[in-house]
Structure formats: C-alpha cells, structure tokens
Amino acid sequence: MTKMLKIIGLTGSLREKSYNLAALHAAAELLPAWATLEIVDLSPIPFFNEDLEAEGVPQAVLDFKRKVVEADAILISTPEYNYSIPPVLKNALDWASRGNDLPLSNKPLAIMSASLDMLGGARVQYHLRQVCFKLHSQTVRTPKVLITNAAKKFDQDGKLVDNLTKRSISKLLQVLLEKAQANTQLSQSATIC
C-alpha cells in the first residue's frame, strides 16, 4: 500500500487572484488520491533580522519550519519580480536556512512559475534553483513548467483550463512524488536497520 504523501505549496505572490496561487490549486486537483497539497501562507513570516532571531525565533517561522519538516515534498509556484525571486518567498527560504535544523536539506522540491509574458518566469526559476542548491534540497531538474501567457490559461475564476499546462504540471508532480516516495522508502529502511 502506498503511504499518503504530503506536499506543501509555496508561492511568491501574496495577491489573492495570483496565477501562481491558481497553479498550486490546479496542482492539488491533479494529484493522485494518495497525495495531498497544503498551500502555506507566507505572509505572517516577518522579514529576517538577526536581532529578531536573537530575541527568539518568531512563532510564524517555527510554524513554517514545522510544516516543511512534516512535508514529504515541496512545490513552489512563483512569479518573477525584477528578473528574480519575490521577497516573501526568499524571506521564508532565508528563515528556513537558519539554525541547526535545516528542514529543506534533502527535501524533494519542484518549481513552476506563471507569467503574463512569453518567458513564463524562466529567470526566477534559475535564481531559485541556485538558492535551493545552497539549501541542499532535492530540486527536480526536469520537466520545467513555465506557464506563459497565464491570463489565457486560467479562466476568470482562476481555474486552469489549458490541457497542455495540466499535462505539464502532472508530469512535474509525477517526478516530485517519485522523489518523495524514494525518500520515504530510504527513511523506512534506515528505521528498520
């Protein structure tokens, strides 16, 4: 029997009608029955500050790190801000990189991006892959999901209506879930030994 796998979804956009948030909702619908996706709100996490950290790690950060630890995998869907990573997402990753517990280390992670232009967020994915390499996550290399001209691929209610994009997201999820299953089997084997 397949273990129920838990994915957490992160987005670099705080906008309620964000195409990247809509892409995470679409991914949740495309998952097999033995996997779930919880979208984590990054807005309560304060901007990283060593003085704040020295006073005691804020509860919102502790909650975020706990969710990362408890997840079998992470799916990020992010817009591109000025050719790079949006501050809310980079800030959460920076907090996750602090302390002795590094919850992103060896964690399967996949990236997708939605954009109104023809590049679909290619530059943010490049920068995000560099950050995730530093954080030692198991980042999915391919397939790359760049949702270009996003306004044409989602309806006015934020539902993904483009079948090619659905197939692309499904392929990305398949690779992510395979990595998560492999990690689960490794940890179970280590527990038995």
N, C-alpha and C positions, 0 to 999 in steps of 0.2 A: 504494500500500500504506500502511496506517495504521501510524504509529510506535507502538511499545509504550509506553504511558503508565504512569508510576509514581506512585502516590498513597501518602502516608504517613498513617496513622491515629493520632490522639492522643486520649487520654481523661483526664478529670479525676479518675477514680476509680482507686485502687490495689487495690481489692477484687478478688479472684480471680474471684468469681462476679457481678461487676458487670453490670447490664443494659446499661450503655453500652459496656462491652467486648464484650458479646454482640452489640450492634447493629453494632459495627465488623466483627465476624466475619461477620455477616449481609450487610453491605455487600460484603465481599470475595467472597462467594458470588454476589452479584447483578451483579458487574462483567462486562462483555463480555470475550472471550478476549484482546483486545488491551490490557488494562489489569490492573495488579496493585495490591494494597494491602498494605503492610507496617505492622503495628502497632508503634509505637515506645514502649518502656517509659521513662516519665519519672522513675521512682523513683530512678535513680542521680544525677540532677542535684541538686547541693547548692543550698540556699537562696541567693538572690542576696545578695551582700555586696560592696560596692566594695573593701573591704580584700582579700578573696579574689581579686577580679578583678585588683587591682593586683599581686598576687603572681604572677599568670599564670592565664589562663582555664583552669579545670579540664578535663581530658580528656573527661569526660562531657558537658560543654557543647559542646566542639569537635565531638564525635561527633554530638550532636544537631543542631547548626547545619549540619554537612556533609550530614546526611540531608535537612534542609529544602532546602538548595541543590540537591541531586541530584534531589529530587522534582519532578514536574510539577504536583502539586496536593496539597492537604492536606484531610483530612476529620477534623473534631473531633466526638466524641460525648461529651457531658459531663453529669454530674448537676449539680444546683443545690445549693449549700451556703449556707444562711442568705441565700437570695434572690440569690446571686451566684456568682462563679467559684471553683471549688475551688483551694486554694493550689498544688497540684502543677502544675496547668495554667497558672495565672497566672505562677508562677515560671519555667516553661520559656519562656513568651512574653516575660517580662521579660529573661531572658538573651538571647533572640534579638534583642531590640531594642538590644543594646549593641554598640559597636564601629563600625568603618567599613563592614563588610559587614552589610547588613540583609537577611537571607535571606527574610524574609516580604514584602518590598516587591514588589508586582505579582504575587505568587504566588496563583493561584486557590485559594480556601478555602471550604469548606462546613461548616455547623454542624448538628448534630442533637442531641437530648437525650432521654433516657429517664427517667421518673419514676414513682413509685408513685402519685402523686396525679393530679388532673384537669388541672393546669396543664402538666404534661409538661416542665417546665424552661424555660418562656417567659421568666422573669426572667433566668436565666443567659444565655440567648441574646441578650437585649437588652444586657446588660453586655459580653458577649464581642464583639458586633458593634461596640461603641464602641472597645474595645481594638484590634480588628483594623483599624478605620478609622485609628487613630493609627499602626498599623504598616504602613499602605499596602497591605494585602493586597487582592486582588480577591475580596471576600466575596460569595458567592451570596446574593441577597436572597430569592428565592422559587424553589422552594417551601420552606416552613418545615416541618421534620419534628419534631414534638413527640410522642414516644411516651408516651402517657398510660396509666395503669394497667398498667405494664410487666409486672407479675407474671402477668397474664392473656395476654400476647402472646408470652411465651417459655416453652418447656417447662422441666422440671426440669434438663435438660442444657444449658440456655442457648441452645437453638436457637429462632430466630424462627419462630413458627407462624401468625402473623396475616397474612393475604394483603393486607389494606389497608395495613398498615405496610410490607410488602415493596414494594408498588407505590409508596408514598410515598418510600421510600429510593431506589428505582430512578429515579424522576423527579429527585430531588436529584442523584444520581450522573450522570445524563444531562447536566444543566446544568453540573456541575463539569467533566466530561470535555470538553464543548464549549468551555468557557473555557480548559482546558489545551491543547486542540488549536489554538485560535486563537493562544495564546501561542507554541506550538511553531512554527507557520507564520510568525509575526512574526519570531521569532529566526532561523529559517532564511532568510527574506528579507533580514534585516539582514546575515547572514553572506555571502550571495551578493553584495550590494551592496558 
